[in-house]
């Protein structure tokens, strides 16, 4: 779930992390497991890809 608010993220959906709105920073999250460390979980490659695309769509 990607929240599109500028308020504090809801914790009803489990883990959350603040993400900078710059495309380079979003792409950087997926290098060397940074997003997984931030969320404290492991992501399957297809989940990682879906999350990356969802975040990038929010920027456009």
PQR file of N, CA, C, O and H, with PARSE charges and radii, in Angstrom:
ATOM      1  N   UNK A   1       0.854  -1.173   0.000 -0.4000 1.5000
ATOM      2  CA  UNK A   1       0.000   0.000   0.000 -0.0000 2.0000
ATOM      3  C   UNK A   1       0.895   1.230   0.000  0.5500 1.7000
ATOM      4  O   UNK A   1       1.813   1.343   0.812 -0.5500 1.4000
ATOM      5  N   UNK A   2       0.629   2.116  -0.886 -0.4000 1.5000
ATOM      6  CA  UNK A   2       1.364   3.373  -0.954 -0.0000 2.0000
ATOM      7  C   UNK A   2       0.396   4.482  -0.572  0.5500 1.7000
ATOM      8  O   UNK A   2      -0.634   4.670  -1.220 -0.5500 1.4000
ATOM      9  H   UNK A   2      -0.117   2.024  -1.545  0.4000 1.0000
ATOM     10  N   UNK A   3       0.728   5.202   0.467 -0.4000 1.5000
ATOM     11  CA  UNK A   3      -0.127   6.296   0.898 -0.0000 2.0000
ATOM     12  C   UNK A   3       0.262   7.566   0.167  0.5500 1.7000
ATOM     13  O   UNK A   3       1.441   7.839  -0.060 -0.5500 1.4000
ATOM     14  H   UNK A   3       1.564   5.050   0.993  0.4000 1.0000
ATOM     15  N   UNK A   4      -0.742   8.330  -0.193 -0.4000 1.5000
ATOM     16  CA  UNK A   4      -0.488   9.562  -0.934 -0.0000 2.0000
ATOM     17  C   UNK A   4      -0.823  10.785  -0.081  0.5500 1.7000
ATOM     18  O   UNK A   4      -1.330  11.780  -0.600 -0.5500 1.4000
ATOM     19  H   UNK A   4      -1.700   8.109  -0.008  0.4000 1.0000
ATOM     20  N   UNK A   5      -0.553  10.722   1.181 -0.4000 1.5000
ATOM     21  CA  UNK A   5      -0.823  11.877   2.036 -0.0000 2.0000
ATOM     22  C   UNK A   5       0.490  12.420   2.570  0.5500 1.7000
ATOM     23  O   UNK A   5       1.510  11.732   2.571 -0.5500 1.4000
ATOM     24  H   UNK A   5      -0.141   9.914   1.602  0.4000 1.0000
ATOM     25  N   UNK A   6       0.449  13.620   3.007 -0.4000 1.5000
ATOM     26  CA  UNK A   6       1.649  14.223   3.584 -0.0000 2.0000
ATOM     27  C   UNK A   6       1.610  14.112   5.102  0.5500 1.7000
ATOM     28  O   UNK A   6       2.509  14.593   5.791 -0.5500 1.4000
ATOM     29  H   UNK A   6      -0.380  14.179   3.006  0.4000 1.0000
ATOM     30  N   UNK A   7       0.570  13.480   5.614 -0.4000 1.5000
ATOM     31  CA  UNK A   7       0.452  13.250   7.050 -0.0000 2.0000
ATOM     32  C   UNK A   7       1.271  12.028   7.437  0.5500 1.7000
ATOM     33  O   UNK A   7       1.825  11.329   6.588 -0.5500 1.4000
ATOM     34  H   UNK A   7      -0.161  13.089   5.055  0.4000 1.0000
ATOM     35  N   UNK A   8       1.330  11.800   8.704 -0.4000 1.5000
ATOM     36  CA  UNK A   8       2.022  10.629   9.223 -0.0000 2.0000
ATOM     37  C   UNK A   8       1.355   9.367   8.680  0.5500 1.7000
ATOM     38  O   UNK A   8       0.127   9.286   8.690 -0.5500 1.4000
ATOM     39  H   UNK A   8       0.880  12.368   9.393  0.4000 1.0000
ATOM     40  N   UNK A   9       2.125   8.373   8.204 -0.4000 1.5000
ATOM     41  CA  UNK A   9       1.519   7.178   7.617 -0.0000 2.0000
ATOM     42  C   UNK A   9       0.704   6.391   8.644  0.5500 1.7000
ATOM     43  O   UNK A   9       1.008   6.375   9.837 -0.5500 1.4000
ATOM     44  H   UNK A   9       3.123   8.439   8.196  0.4000 1.0000
ATOM     45  N   UNK A  10      -0.323   5.751   8.142 -0.4000 1.5000
ATOM     46  CA  UNK A  10      -1.178   4.920   8.988 -0.0000 2.0000
ATOM     47  C   UNK A  10      -0.436   3.639   9.356  0.5500 1.7000
ATOM     48  O   UNK A  10       0.243   3.045   8.518 -0.5500 1.4000
ATOM     49  H   UNK A  10      -0.570   5.764   7.173  0.4000 1.0000
ATOM     50  N   UNK A  11      -0.566   3.229  10.580 -0.4000 1.5000
ATOM     51  CA  UNK A  11       0.081   1.988  11.012 -0.0000 2.0000
ATOM     52  C   UNK A  11      -0.873   0.808  10.925  0.5500 1.7000
ATOM     53  O   UNK A  11      -0.528  -0.299  11.339 -0.5500 1.4000
ATOM     54  H   UNK A  11      -1.118   3.711  11.261  0.4000 1.0000
ATOM     55  N   UNK A  12      -2.062   1.030  10.393 -0.4000 1.5000
ATOM     56  CA  UNK A  12      -3.038  -0.044  10.245 -0.0000 2.0000
ATOM     57  C   UNK A  12      -2.579  -1.065   9.212  0.5500 1.7000
ATOM     58  O   UNK A  12      -3.042  -2.206   9.223 -0.5500 1.4000
ATOM     59  H   UNK A  12      -2.342   1.929  10.057  0.4000 1.0000
ATOM     60  N   UNK A  13      -1.678  -0.671   8.326 -0.4000 1.5000
ATOM     61  CA  UNK A  13      -1.230  -1.555   7.262 -0.0000 2.0000
ATOM     62  C   UNK A  13       0.092  -2.245   7.582  0.5500 1.7000
ATOM     63  O   UNK A  13       0.662  -2.899   6.709 -0.5500 1.4000
ATOM     64  H   UNK A  13      -1.302   0.255   8.318  0.4000 1.0000
ATOM     65  N   UNK A  14       0.583  -2.123   8.775 -0.4000 1.5000
ATOM     66  CA  UNK A  14       1.841  -2.772   9.133 -0.0000 2.0000
ATOM     67  C   UNK A  14       2.997  -1.806   9.098  0.5500 1.7000
ATOM     68  O   UNK A  14       2.909  -0.704   9.641 -0.5500 1.4000
ATOM     69  H   UNK A  14       0.120  -1.592   9.485  0.4000 1.0000
ATOM     70  N   UNK A  15       4.073  -2.204   8.469 -0.4000 1.5000
ATOM     71  CA  UNK A  15       5.281  -1.387   8.447 -0.0000 2.0000
ATOM     72  C   UNK A  15       5.142  -0.234   7.470  0.5500 1.7000
ATOM     73  O   UNK A  15       4.429  -0.331   6.471 -0.5500 1.4000
ATOM     74  H   UNK A  15       4.144  -3.098   8.028  0.4000 1.0000
ATOM     75  N   UNK A  16       5.824   0.841   7.764 -0.4000 1.5000
ATOM     76  CA  UNK A  16       5.785   2.007   6.879 -0.0000 2.0000
ATOM     77  C   UNK A  16       7.141   2.700   6.905  0.5500 1.7000
ATOM     78  O   UNK A  16       7.955   2.481   7.803 -0.5500 1.4000
ATOM     79  H   UNK A  16       6.403   0.919   8.575  0.4000 1.0000
ATOM     80  N   UNK A  17       7.360   3.524   5.916 -0.4000 1.5000
ATOM     81  CA  UNK A  17       8.593   4.303   5.837 -0.0000 2.0000
ATOM     82  C   UNK A  17       8.295   5.578   5.063  0.5500 1.7000
ATOM     83  O   UNK A  17       7.512   5.565   4.113 -0.5500 1.4000
ATOM     84  H   UNK A  17       6.700   3.702   5.186  0.4000 1.0000
ATOM     85  N   UNK A  18       8.914   6.667   5.464 -0.4000 1.5000
ATOM     86  CA  UNK A  18       8.798   7.902   4.705 -0.0000 2.0000
ATOM     87  C   UNK A  18       9.709   7.793   3.492  0.5500 1.7000
ATOM     88  O   UNK A  18      10.826   7.284   3.587 -0.5500 1.4000
ATOM     89  H   UNK A  18       9.550   6.678   6.236  0.4000 1.0000
ATOM     90  N   UNK A  19       9.223   8.275   2.351 -0.4000 1.5000
ATOM     91  CA  UNK A  19       9.990   8.195   1.106 -0.0000 2.0000
ATOM     92  C   UNK A  19      10.061   9.587   0.491  0.5500 1.7000
ATOM     93  O   UNK A  19       9.045  10.261   0.320 -0.5500 1.4000
ATOM     94  H   UNK A  19       8.316   8.689   2.275  0.4000 1.0000
ATOM     95  N   UNK A  20      11.261   9.995   0.168 -0.4000 1.5000
ATOM     96  CA  UNK A  20      11.472  11.270  -0.510 -0.0000 2.0000
ATOM     97  C   UNK A  20      10.788  11.235  -1.875  0.5500 1.7000
ATOM     98  O   UNK A  20      10.704  10.177  -2.497 -0.5500 1.4000
ATOM     99  H   UNK A  20      12.087   9.448   0.307  0.4000 1.0000
ATOM    100  N   UNK A  21      10.306  12.371  -2.339 -0.4000 1.5000
ATOM    101  CA  UNK A  21       9.575  12.423  -3.606 -0.0000 2.0000
ATOM    102  C   UNK A  21      10.490  12.611  -4.827  0.5500 1.7000
ATOM    103  O   UNK A  21       9.982  12.804  -5.932 -0.5500 1.4000
ATOM    104  H   UNK A  21      10.375  13.231  -1.833  0.4000 1.0000
ATOM    105  N   UNK A  22      11.783  12.563  -4.668 -0.4000 1.5000
ATOM    106  CA  UNK A  22      12.694  12.660  -5.811 -0.0000 2.0000
ATOM    107  C   UNK A  22      12.908  11.282  -6.416  0.5500 1.7000
ATOM    108  O   UNK A  22      13.171  10.319  -5.696 -0.5500 1.4000
ATOM    109  H   UNK A  22      12.196  12.406  -3.771  0.4000 1.0000
ATOM    110  N   UNK A  23      12.796  11.185  -7.730 -0.4000 1.5000
ATOM    111  CA  UNK A  23      12.897   9.890  -8.410 -0.0000 2.0000
ATOM    112  C   UNK A  23      14.214   9.185  -8.105  0.5500 1.7000
ATOM    113  O   UNK A  23      14.224   7.975  -7.876 -0.5500 1.4000
ATOM    114  H   UNK A  23      12.583  11.968  -8.315  0.4000 1.0000
ATOM    115  N   UNK A  24      15.321   9.919  -8.099 -0.4000 1.5000
ATOM    116  CA  UNK A  24      16.622   9.297  -7.812 -0.0000 2.0000
ATOM    117  C   UNK A  24      16.638   8.667  -6.423  0.5500 1.7000
ATOM    118  O   UNK A  24      17.248   7.617  -6.222 -0.5500 1.4000
ATOM    119  H   UNK A  24      15.313  10.901  -8.285  0.4000 1.0000
ATOM    120  N   UNK A  25      15.973   9.299  -5.471 -0.4000 1.5000
ATOM    121  CA  UNK A  25      15.942   8.766  -4.108 -0.0000 2.0000
ATOM    122  C   UNK A  25      15.072   7.522  -4.031  0.5500 1.7000
ATOM    123  O   UNK A  25      15.405   6.573  -3.322 -0.5500 1.4000
ATOM    124  H   UNK A  25      15.477  10.152  -5.634  0.4000 1.0000
ATOM    125  N   UNK A  26      13.953   7.520  -4.761 -0.4000 1.5000
ATOM    126  CA  UNK A  26      13.091   6.329  -4.795 -0.0000 2.0000
ATOM    127  C   UNK A  26      13.868   5.165  -5.399  0.5500 1.7000
ATOM    128  O   UNK A  26      13.848   4.062  -4.853 -0.5500 1.4000
ATOM    129  H   UNK A  26      13.682   8.291  -5.338  0.4000 1.0000
ATOM    130  N   UNK A  27      14.542   5.391  -6.505 -0.4000 1.5000
ATOM    131  CA  UNK A  27      15.311   4.323  -7.147 -0.0000 2.0000
ATOM    132  C   UNK A  27      16.444   3.852  -6.236  0.5500 1.7000
ATOM    133  O   UNK A  27      16.775   2.667  -6.218 -0.5500 1.4000
ATOM    134  H   UNK A  27      14.558   6.287  -6.949  0.4000 1.0000
ATOM    135  N   UNK A  28      17.030   4.765  -5.493 -0.4000 1.5000
ATOM    136  CA  UNK A  28      18.107   4.414  -4.581 -0.0000 2.0000
ATOM    137  C   UNK A  28      17.663   3.495  -3.449  0.5500 1.7000
ATOM    138  O   UNK A  28      18.468   2.740  -2.905 -0.5500 1.4000
ATOM    139  H   UNK A  28      16.761   5.728  -5.508  0.4000 1.0000
ATOM    140  N   UNK A  29      16.383   3.559  -3.096 -0.4000 1.5000
ATOM    141  CA  UNK A  29      15.861   2.681  -2.036 -0.0000 2.0000
ATOM    142  C   UNK A  29      15.994   1.210  -2.387  0.5500 1.7000
ATOM    143  O   UNK A  29      16.130   0.362  -1.505 -0.5500 1.4000
ATOM    144  H   UNK A  29      15.729   4.173  -3.538  0.4000 1.0000
ATOM    145  N   UNK A  30      15.955   0.913  -3.670 -0.4000 1.5000
ATOM    146  CA  UNK A  30      15.949  -0.476  -4.107 -0.0000 2.0000
ATOM    147  C   UNK A  30      17.349  -1.018  -4.386  0.5500 1.7000
ATOM    148  O   UNK A  30      17.505  -2.171  -4.787 -0.5500 1.4000
ATOM    149  H   UNK A  30      15.845   1.602  -4.387  0.4000 1.0000
ATOM    150  N   UNK A  31      18.349  -0.194  -4.175 -0.4000 1.5000
ATOM    151  CA  UNK A  31      19.729  -0.639  -4.324 -0.0000 2.0000
ATOM    152  C   UNK A  31      20.227  -1.203  -2.995  0.5500 1.7000
ATOM    153  O   UNK A  31      19.980  -0.623  -1.937 -0.5500 1.4000
ATOM    154  H   UNK A  31      18.222   0.743  -3.848  0.4000 1.0000
ATOM    155  N   UNK A  32      20.895  -2.283  -3.049 -0.4000 1.5000
ATOM    156  CA  UNK A  32      21.537  -2.907  -1.886 -0.0000 2.0000
ATOM    157  C   UNK A  32      20.599  -3.134  -0.705  0.5500 1.7000
ATOM    158  O   UNK A  32      21.036  -3.103   0.445 -0.5500 1.4000
ATOM    159  H   UNK A  32      21.095  -2.755  -3.908  0.4000 1.0000
ATOM    160  N   UNK A  33      19.311  -3.363  -0.978 -0.4000 1.5000
ATOM    161  CA  UNK A  33      18.377  -3.741   0.073 -0.0000 2.0000
ATOM    162  C   UNK A  33      17.978  -2.643   1.037  0.5500 1.7000
ATOM    163  O   UNK A  33      17.543  -2.928   2.153 -0.5500 1.4000
ATOM    164  H   UNK A  33      18.956  -3.388  -1.913  0.4000 1.0000
ATOM    165  N   UNK A  34      18.116  -1.405   0.631 -0.4000 1.5000
ATOM    166  CA  UNK A  34      17.778  -0.296   1.543 -0.0000 2.0000
ATOM    167  C   UNK A  34      16.309  -0.297   1.938  0.5500 1.7000
ATOM    168  O   UNK A  34      15.983  -0.055   3.100 -0.5500 1.4000
ATOM    169  H   UNK A  34      18.469  -1.173  -0.276  0.4000 1.0000
ATOM    170  N   UNK A  35      15.417  -0.567   0.987 -0.4000 1.5000
ATOM    171  CA  UNK A  35      13.985  -0.564   1.300 -0.0000 2.0000
ATOM    172  C   UNK A  35      13.653  -1.688   2.284  0.5500 1.7000
ATOM    173  O   UNK A  35      12.820  -1.518   3.175 -0.5500 1.4000
ATOM    174  H   UNK A  35      15.681  -0.763   0.043  0.4000 1.0000
ATOM    175  N   UNK A  36      14.307  -2.825   2.115 -0.4000 1.5000
ATOM    176  CA  UNK A  36      14.057  -3.951   3.015 -0.0000 2.0000
ATOM    177  C   UNK A  36      14.559  -3.652   4.426  0.5500 1.7000
ATOM    178  O   UNK A  36      13.925  -4.041   5.407 -0.5500 1.4000
ATOM    179  H   UNK A  36      14.984  -2.963   1.392  0.4000 1.0000
ATOM    180  N   UNK A  37      15.676  -2.972   4.528 -0.4000 1.5000
ATOM    181  CA  UNK A  37      16.172  -2.585   5.859 -0.0000 2.0000
ATOM    182  C   UNK A  37      15.242  -1.569   6.507  0.5500 1.7000
ATOM    183  O   UNK A  37      14.963  -1.650   7.704 -0.5500 1.4000
ATOM    184  H   UNK A  37      16.190  -2.655   3.731  0.4000 1.0000
ATOM    185  N   UNK A  38      14.763  -0.611   5.716 -0.4000 1.5000
ATOM    186  CA  UNK A  38      13.865   0.415   6.252 -0.0000 2.0000
ATOM    187  C   UNK A  38      12.554  -0.189   6.752  0.5500 1.7000
ATOM    188  O   UNK A  38      12.015   0.232   7.775 -0.5500 1.4000
ATOM    189  H   UNK A  38      14.989  -0.545   4.744  0.4000 1.0000
ATOM    190  N   UNK A  39      12.052  -1.177   6.021 -0.4000 1.5000
ATOM    191  CA  UNK A  39      10.789  -1.820   6.402 -0.0000 2.0000
ATOM    192  C   UNK A  39      10.983  -3.003   7.348  0.5500 1.7000
ATOM    193  O   UNK A  39      10.022  -3.540   7.898 -0.5500 1.4000
ATOM    194  H   UNK A  39      12.490  -1.519   5.190  0.4000 1.0000
ATOM    195  N   UNK A  40      12.240  -3.396   7.526 -0.4000 1.5000
ATOM    196  CA  UNK A  40      12.588  -4.549   8.369 -0.0000 2.0000
ATOM    197  C   UNK A  40      11.862  -5.821   7.944  0.5500 1.7000
ATOM    198  O   UNK A  40      11.265  -6.518   8.765 -0.5500 1.4000
ATOM    199  H   UNK A  40      13.021  -2.959   7.080  0.4000 1.0000
ATOM    200  N   UNK A  41      11.927  -6.111   6.631 -0.4000 1.5000
ATOM    201  CA  UNK A  41      11.359  -7.343   6.107 -0.0000 2.0000
ATOM    202  C   UNK A  41      12.013  -7.680   4.779  0.5500 1.7000
ATOM    203  O   UNK A  41      12.697  -6.847   4.184 -0.5500 1.4000
ATOM    204  H   UNK A  41      12.413  -5.545   5.964  0.4000 1.0000
ATOM    205  N   UNK A  42      11.803  -8.897   4.322 -0.4000 1.5000
ATOM    206  CA  UNK A  42      12.325  -9.327   3.029 -0.0000 2.0000
ATOM    207  C   UNK A  42      11.219  -9.233   1.994  0.5500 1.7000
ATOM    208  O   UNK A  42      10.072  -9.591   2.263 -0.5500 1.4000
ATOM    209  H   UNK A  42      11.247  -9.574   4.805  0.4000 1.0000
ATOM    210  N   UNK A  43      11.565  -8.755   0.817 -0.4000 1.5000
ATOM    211  CA  UNK A  43      10.592  -8.639  -0.262 -0.0000 2.0000
ATOM    212  C   UNK A  43      10.960  -9.589  -1.386  0.5500 1.7000
ATOM    213  O   UNK A  43      12.129  -9.709  -1.752 -0.5500 1.4000
ATOM    214  H   UNK A  43      12.496  -8.465   0.598  0.4000 1.0000
ATOM    215  N   UNK A  44       9.951 -10.267  -1.934 -0.4000 1.5000
ATOM    216  CA  UNK A  44      10.153 -11.102  -3.117 -0.0000 2.0000
ATOM    217  C   UNK A  44      10.453 -10.167  -4.291  0.5500 1.7000
ATOM    218  O   UNK A  44       9.993  -9.025  -4.301 -0.5500 1.4000
ATOM    219  H   UNK A  44       9.002 -10.169  -1.637  0.4000 1.0000
ATOM    220  N   UNK A  45      11.215 -10.635  -5.273 -0.4000 1.5000
ATOM    221  CA  UNK A  45      11.556  -9.768  -6.414 -0.0000 2.0000
ATOM    222  C   UNK A  45      10.336  -9.139  -7.086  0.5500 1.7000
ATOM    223  O   UNK A  45      10.383  -7.969  -7.468 -0.5500 1.4000
ATOM    224  H   UNK A  45      11.589 -11.563  -5.264  0.4000 1.0000
ATOM    225  N   UNK A  46       9.245  -9.893  -7.237 -0.4000 1.5000
ATOM    226  CA  UNK A  46       8.054  -9.335  -7.884 -0.0000 2.0000
ATOM    227  C   UNK A  46       7.382  -8.274  -6.998  0.5500 1.7000
ATOM    228  O   UNK A  46       6.805  -7.315  -7.511 -0.5500 1.4000
ATOM    229  H   UNK A  46       9.207 -10.843  -6.927  0.4000 1.0000
ATOM    230  N   UNK A  47       7.455  -8.444  -5.673 -0.4000 1.5000
ATOM    231  CA  UNK A  47       6.908  -7.434  -4.758 -0.0000 2.0000
ATOM    232  C   UNK A  47       7.758  -6.165  -4.786  0.5500 1.7000
ATOM    233  O   UNK A  47       7.235  -5.052  -4.742 -0.5500 1.4000
ATOM    234  H   UNK A  47       7.924  -9.223  -5.256  0.4000 1.0000
ATOM    235  N   UNK A  48       9.063  -6.351  -4.858 -0.4000 1.5000
ATOM    236  CA  UNK A  48       9.976  -5.213  -4.936 -0.0000 2.0000
ATOM    237  C   UNK A  48       9.715  -4.403  -6.206  0.5500 1.7000
ATOM    238  O   UNK A  48       9.689  -3.172  -6.179 -0.5500 1.4000
ATOM    239  H   UNK A  48       9.488  -7.255  -4.893  0.4000 1.0000
ATOM    240  N   UNK A  49       9.525  -5.106  -7.302 -0.4000 1.5000
ATOM    241  CA  UNK A  49       9.254  -4.462  -8.582 -0.0000 2.0000
ATOM    242  C   UNK A  49       7.916  -3.710  -8.547  0.5500 1.7000
ATOM    243  O   UNK A  49       7.827  -2.580  -9.025 -0.5500 1.4000
ATOM    244  H   UNK A  49       9.545  -6.105  -7.324  0.4000 1.0000
ATOM    245  N   UNK A  50       6.891  -4.331  -7.988 -0.4000 1.5000
ATOM    246  CA  UNK A  50       5.575  -3.696  -7.894 -0.0000 2.0000
ATOM    247  C   UNK A  50       5.630  -2.450  -7.008  0.5500 1.7000
ATOM    248  O   UNK A  50       5.021  -1.430  -7.329 -0.5500 1.4000
ATOM    249  H   UNK A  50       6.963  -5.249  -7.600  0.4000 1.0000
ATOM    250  N   UNK A  51       6.351  -2.532  -5.909 -0.4000 1.5000
ATOM    251  CA  UNK A  51       6.481  -1.397  -5.001 -0.0000 2.0000
ATOM    252  C   UNK A  51       7.238  -0.253  -5.673  0.5500 1.7000
ATOM    253  O   UNK A  51       6.851   0.909  -5.549 -0.5500 1.4000
ATOM    254  H   UNK A  51       6.846  -3.360  -5.648  0.4000 1.0000
ATOM    255  N   UNK A  52       8.314  -0.583  -6.382 -0.4000 1.5000
ATOM    256  CA  UNK A  52       9.092   0.437  -7.098 -0.0000 2.0000
ATOM    257  C   UNK A  52       8.203   1.147  -8.124  0.5500 1.7000
ATOM    258  O   UNK A  52       8.219   2.374  -8.217 -0.5500 1.4000
ATOM    259  H   UNK A  52       8.629  -1.527  -6.483  0.4000 1.0000
ATOM    260  N   UNK A  53       7.434   0.381  -8.888 -0.4000 1.5000
ATOM    261  CA  UNK A  53       6.562   0.976  -9.905 -0.0000 2.0000
ATOM    262  C   UNK A  53       5.460   1.820  -9.268  0.5500 1.7000
ATOM    263  O   UNK A  53       5.135   2.888  -9.785 -0.5500 1.4000
ATOM    264  H   UNK A  53       7.421  -0.616  -8.813  0.4000 1.0000
ATOM    265  N   UNK A  54       4.886   1.369  -8.171 -0.4000 1.5000
ATOM    266  CA  UNK A  54       3.845   2.129  -7.481 -0.0000 2.0000
ATOM    267  C   UNK A  54       4.393   3.460  -6.975  0.5500 1.7000
ATOM    268  O   UNK A  54       3.748   4.498  -7.119 -0.5500 1.4000
ATOM    269  H   UNK A  54       5.150   0.500  -7.751  0.4000 1.0000
ATOM    270  N   UNK A  55       5.584   3.425  -6.383 -0.4000 1.5000
ATOM    271  CA  UNK A  55       6.185   4.655  -5.885 -0.0000 2.0000
ATOM    272  C   UNK A  55       6.516   5.623  -7.019  0.5500 1.7000
ATOM    273  O   UNK A  55       6.298   6.828  -6.898 -0.5500 1.4000
ATOM    274  H   UNK A  55       6.108   2.581  -6.266  0.4000 1.0000
ATOM    275  N   UNK A  56       7.035   5.096  -8.104 -0.4000 1.5000
ATOM    276  CA  UNK A  56       7.375   5.951  -9.245 -0.0000 2.0000
ATOM    277  C   UNK A  56       6.121   6.537  -9.900  0.5500 1.7000
ATOM    278  O   UNK A  56       6.149   7.670 -10.380 -0.5500 1.4000
ATOM    279  H   UNK A  56       7.212   4.117  -8.202  0.4000 1.0000
ATOM    280  N   UNK A  57       5.028   5.778  -9.923 -0.4000 1.5000
ATOM    281  CA  UNK A  57       3.758   6.279 -10.476 -0.0000 2.0000
ATOM    282  C   UNK A  57       3.255   7.459  -9.652  0.5500 1.7000
ATOM    283  O   UNK A  57       2.708   8.413 -10.205 -0.5500 1.4000
ATOM    284  H   UNK A  57       5.005   4.858  -9.533  0.4000 1.0000
ATOM    285  N   UNK A  58       3.436   7.401  -8.349 -0.4000 1.5000
ATOM    286  CA  UNK A  58       2.992   8.488  -7.468 -0.0000 2.0000
ATOM    287  C   UNK A  58       3.761   9.774  -7.742  0.5500 1.7000
ATOM    288  O   UNK A  58       3.268  10.863  -7.449 -0.5500 1.4000
ATOM    289  H   UNK A  58       3.880   6.626  -7.900  0.4000 1.0000
ATOM    290  N   UNK A  59       4.955   9.661  -8.298 -0.4000 1.5000
ATOM    291  CA  UNK A  59       5.778  10.840  -8.581 -0.0000 2.0000
ATOM    292  C   UNK A  59       5.353  11.539  -9.868  0.5500 1.7000
ATOM    293  O   UNK A  59       5.645  12.718 -10.069 -0.5500 1.4000
ATOM    294  H   UNK A  59       5.356   8.776  -8.536  0.4000 1.0000
ATOM    295  N   UNK A  60       4.669  10.812 -10.726 -0.4000 1.5000
ATOM    296  CA  UNK A  60       4.329  11.360 -12.058 -0.0000 2.0000
ATOM    297  C   UNK A  60       3.020  12.081 -12.044  0.5500 1.7000
ATOM    298  O   UNK A  60       2.589  12.597 -13.075 -0.5500 1.4000
ATOM    299  H   UNK A  60       4.432   9.855 -10.563  0.4000 1.0000
TER
END
